[in-house]
Amino acid sequence: MDTDLTAAYDRCRELHRRHGRTYYLATRLLPAWKRRHVHALYGFTRYADEIVDRTEDLPPAERAARLREWSDRFVAGLHGASVDDPLLPAVLHTIAVFDLDRDDFASFLRSMAMDLTVMSYPTYDDLLDYMEGSAAVIGTMMLPILGSSDPAAAREPARQLGFAFQLTNFIRDVAEDLDRGRTYLPDEDLAKFGVTRDDLLAAQAAGRTTPAIRELIEYEVTRAQAHYLAAAPGIPLLNPASQACMRTAYALYGGILDEVAGQGFDVFVRRALVPQRRRMAVAARALLTPTGTPVQVPGPALTPALAG
């Protein structure tokens, strides 16, 4: 591998290590040759996200121009052009090695562009449309790297795991997203529980929730659990060498729901985090779990409707 390509993979790995602690820990359980490709996908998604979210002092038009310019460089690289970029060579190499679906990357970039102009989502279907690009396609990008005994059967669970992880993040990060002027909890859900955006802002300022917001968050946790439940059958279908990684990611992201429930569904009192001791225990347990073992759906006890 040439020096520039090695440097690009190293750049992606550093972004992953610094910003994706949970997933980075899980990725360390993969065979070494697979890790760099996962780092490349994380680096791609993280860098695009930073263009959107870490340039908030710039006018929207300039932020959009930066995302468009970087996206154009990526597309040019897909068509064989030489790319002068610190991380795109690694992404392009990974796409070529695994023949990843280019449409997934186009869908992802479309959702990133939405974050520049869309501040809320009227319905859950509207949010799912956004998450199709920002989350579900990450699952289908990852699947060829992880490998599966039945890729067709594993595809929908992989998509559902993307939804589950992203909705978990939205639940945990309500306060952080409010700081960016966004709410990812659908407007129809807020209305269902009699919650307004001003109520969320007041709870953020007070550092504690209200009974109505608590019910809203509990509802969203249940919704996330439904995605984890739909994702669960896919993990035993992964290649044996990939199962410990994804069992760990599944349990640790899902563990955020446990933490949210444990603090009474109050996402304003503190940011829900899985303690380091539990993180290491989950990883160790995943390594010792026989391949093919079903995973346990995270969060509070499932309702009869979810349990099926």
C-alpha positions in Angstrom: 0.0 0.0 0.0 1.5 3.4 -1.0 2.3 6.1 1.5 -0.6 8.4 0.7 -3.1 5.5 1.0 -1.6 4.4 4.3 -1.8 8.0 5.6 -5.4 8.2 4.6 -6.3 5.1 6.5 -4.4 6.4 9.5 -6.3 9.6 9.3 -9.6 7.7 9.3 -8.5 5.5 12.2 -7.6 8.6 14.2 -11.0 10.2 13.5 -12.7 7.0 14.6 -10.6 6.7 17.8 -11.2 10.3 18.8 -14.9 10.6 18.0 -16.4 7.1 17.9 -15.3 5.5 21.2 -18.1 2.9 21.4 -17.8 1.7 17.8 -14.0 2.0 17.9 -13.8 -0.4 20.9 -16.1 -2.8 19.0 -14.0 -2.5 15.9 -10.9 -3.6 17.8 -12.5 -7.1 18.0 -12.3 -7.5 14.2 -9.5 -9.2 12.4 -6.8 -6.5 11.7 -7.3 -6.6 7.9 -11.0 -5.6 8.3 -10.4 -2.8 10.8 -8.9 -0.3 8.4 -11.9 -0.6 6.1 -14.3 0.1 8.9 -12.2 3.0 10.0 -12.4 4.3 6.4 -16.2 4.3 6.4 -16.3 5.9 9.8 -13.8 8.6 8.6 -16.0 9.3 5.6 -19.2 9.7 7.5 -17.5 11.6 10.4 -15.8 14.1 8.1 -19.0 14.9 6.2 -20.8 15.3 9.6 -18.0 17.7 10.7 -18.5 19.9 7.6 -22.2 20.2 8.5 -21.9 20.5 12.3 -18.5 21.9 13.1 -18.7 25.0 10.8 -21.7 26.6 12.5 -20.1 30.0 12.6 -20.1 30.1 8.7 -23.2 31.2 6.7 -25.4 28.3 5.5 -24.5 28.9 1.9 -20.8 28.5 2.6 -21.3 25.4 4.6 -23.4 23.9 1.8 -20.6 24.9 -0.7 -18.0 23.1 1.4 -20.0 19.9 1.6 -20.8 20.1 -2.2 -17.1 20.7 -3.0 -16.0 17.7 -0.9 -18.8 15.6 -2.3 -17.7 16.5 -5.8 -14.2 15.5 -5.1 -15.4 12.1 -3.8 -17.6 11.5 -6.9 -14.7 12.5 -9.1 -12.6 9.9 -7.3 -15.2 7.3 -7.9 -14.8 7.9 -11.6 -11.0 7.5 -11.5 -9.8 11.0 -10.9 -6.8 11.6 -8.7 -8.0 13.0 -5.4 -6.0 15.4 -3.2 -7.6 14.8 0.2 -6.4 13.5 3.6 -8.9 10.6 3.9 -10.8 10.0 0.6 -8.2 7.7 -0.9 -8.9 5.2 1.9 -12.6 5.4 1.3 -12.3 5.0 -2.4 -9.9 2.1 -1.9 -12.4 0.4 0.5 -15.3 0.9 -2.0 -13.2 -0.7 -4.7 -12.0 -3.6 -2.6 -15.6 -4.6 -1.6 -17.4 -3.2 -4.6 -19.7 -1.2 -2.3 -22.9 0.2 -3.7 -22.2 3.8 -4.8 -25.9 4.7 -4.3 -25.5 4.2 -0.6 -22.9 7.0 -0.5 -25.1 9.3 -2.6 -27.9 8.7 -0.2 -25.7 9.4 2.8 -24.5 12.7 1.3 -28.1 13.7 0.5 -29.0 13.3 4.2 -25.9 15.3 5.3 -27.1 18.1 3.0 -30.6 17.9 4.6 -28.9 18.8 8.0 -28.0 22.2 6.6 -31.6 23.2 6.0 -34.0 20.8 7.9 -34.4 21.6 11.5 -37.2 19.3 12.4 -39.3 16.4 11.1 -43.1 16.4 11.0 -43.6 12.6 11.2 -41.6 9.5 11.9 -41.8 8.6 8.2 -40.1 11.9 7.4 -37.4 11.1 10.0 -37.0 7.6 8.5 -36.4 9.2 5.1 -33.6 11.1 6.6 -32.2 8.1 8.5 -32.4 6.0 5.4 -29.4 8.0 4.2 -27.7 8.8 7.4 -28.1 5.4 9.1 -29.6 2.5 7.2 -27.1 2.8 4.3 -24.2 2.6 6.9 -25.5 -0.9 7.7 -25.5 -2.0 4.1 -22.0 -0.4 3.5 -20.7 -2.4 6.4 -22.2 -5.7 5.5 -19.8 -6.7 2.8 -16.8 -5.9 5.1 -18.2 -7.9 8.0 -19.3 -10.8 5.7 -22.3 -13.0 6.1 -23.3 -16.6 5.5 -26.5 -15.2 3.9 -26.1 -11.6 2.7 -29.6 -11.3 1.4 -31.1 -12.3 4.8 -28.7 -10.1 6.7 -29.4 -7.0 4.6 -32.6 -5.8 6.3 -31.3 -6.5 9.8 -28.2 -4.4 8.9 -30.4 -1.5 7.9 -32.4 -1.8 11.0 -29.3 -1.7 13.1 -28.4 1.6 11.5 -31.8 2.9 12.4 -31.5 1.6 16.0 -28.0 3.2 16.5 -29.1 6.5 15.1 -32.3 6.8 17.0 -30.4 5.9 20.2 -28.1 8.8 19.5 -31.1 11.1 18.9 -32.6 10.1 22.2 -29.3 10.6 24.1 -28.4 13.9 22.3 -31.7 15.9 22.5 -29.9 18.7 24.4 -26.9 18.8 22.1 -29.2 18.9 19.0 -31.2 21.7 20.5 -28.0 23.7 20.7 -27.7 23.3 17.0 -31.3 24.4 16.5 -32.5 20.9 15.6 -35.0 18.4 17.0 -34.9 14.9 15.6 -37.8 13.7 17.7 -40.8 14.0 15.3 -43.2 16.9 15.7 -46.1 14.4 15.8 -44.5 12.6 18.8 -44.1 15.9 20.7 -47.7 16.7 20.0 -48.8 13.2 21.1 -47.4 13.9 24.6 -48.2 17.6 24.7 -44.6 18.7 24.5 -43.5 21.8 22.5 -40.0 22.8 21.4 -40.1 25.6 24.0 -40.8 22.9 26.7 -37.6 21.1 25.5 -35.6 24.3 25.7 -36.9 25.1 29.2 -36.0 21.6 30.4 -32.6 22.0 28.9 -32.1 25.3 30.7 -33.3 23.8 34.0 -31.2 20.6 33.6 -34.1 18.4 34.3 -37.1 16.9 32.5 -40.8 17.1 33.0 -43.4 14.3 33.3 -44.6 14.9 29.7 -41.0 14.9 28.3 -40.2 11.8 30.3 -43.2 10.0 28.7 -42.0 11.2 25.3 -38.5 9.8 25.8 -39.8 6.5 27.1 -41.9 6.2 23.9 -38.9 6.9 21.7 -36.8 4.3 23.7 -39.6 1.8 22.9 -39.4 2.7 19.3 -35.7 2.3 19.2 -36.1 -1.1 20.8 -38.3 -2.2 17.9 -35.4 -1.5 15.5 -32.9 -3.4 17.7 -35.4 -6.3 17.8 -35.6 -6.3 13.9 -31.8 -6.1 13.8 -31.1 -9.0 16.2 -31.4 -11.9 13.7 -28.7 -10.4 11.5 -25.8 -10.7 14.0 -25.7 -14.6 14.1 -25.6 -14.5 10.3 -22.4 -12.5 10.2 -19.0 -14.2 9.5 -17.8 -15.7 12.8 -14.8 -13.4 12.9 -17.2 -10.4 12.8 -19.7 -11.4 15.4 -17.9 -10.3 18.5 -17.5 -6.8 17.1 -21.1 -6.4 16.3 -22.3 -8.1 19.5 -20.3 -5.5 21.3 -21.5 -2.5 19.3 -25.1 -3.8 19.6 -24.9 -4.2 23.4 -23.0 -0.9 24.0 -25.3 1.3 21.8 -28.2 -0.5 23.3 -26.7 0.1 26.7 -27.3 3.8 26.2 -31.0 3.0 26.3 -30.5 1.2 29.6 -28.7 4.2 31.0 -31.5 6.5 29.8 -34.1 4.3 31.5 -31.9 4.1 34.6 -32.0 7.9 35.0 -35.7 8.0 34.7 -35.8 8.9 31.0 -34.3 12.3 31.9 -32.0 13.2 29.0 -31.3 16.6 30.4 -29.9 15.7 33.9 -26.8 14.3 32.2 -25.7 12.7 29.0 -26.3 9.0 29.2 -23.1 7.1 28.9 -22.2 3.4 29.4 -19.6 3.2 32.2 -16.1 2.1 31.2 -16.1 -1.0 33.4 -19.3 -2.2 31.7 -17.9 -1.4 28.2 -14.9 -3.6 28.8 -17.0 -6.4 30.3 -19.3 -6.3 27.3 -16.4 -6.7 24.9 -14.9 -9.5 26.9 -18.2 -11.3 27.0 -18.7 -10.9 23.3 -15.3 -12.6 22.6 -16.4 -15.6 24.7 -19.8 -15.9 23.2 -20.2 -18.9 20.8 -20.9 -17.8 17.2 -24.5 -18.0 16.3 -25.8 -17.2 19.7 -28.8 -14.8 19.6 -28.4 -11.3 21.0 -30.5 -9.8 23.8 -32.6 -6.7 22.9 -31.5 -3.8 25.1 -33.5 -1.3 27.2 -36.4 -1.8 29.5 -38.6 -4.9 29.4 -40.2 -5.2 26.0 -43.9 -4.5 25.7 -46.1 -7.4 24.5 -46.5 -5.7 21.1 -42.7 -5.5 20.7 -42.0 -9.0 22.0 -44.4 -10.3 19.4 
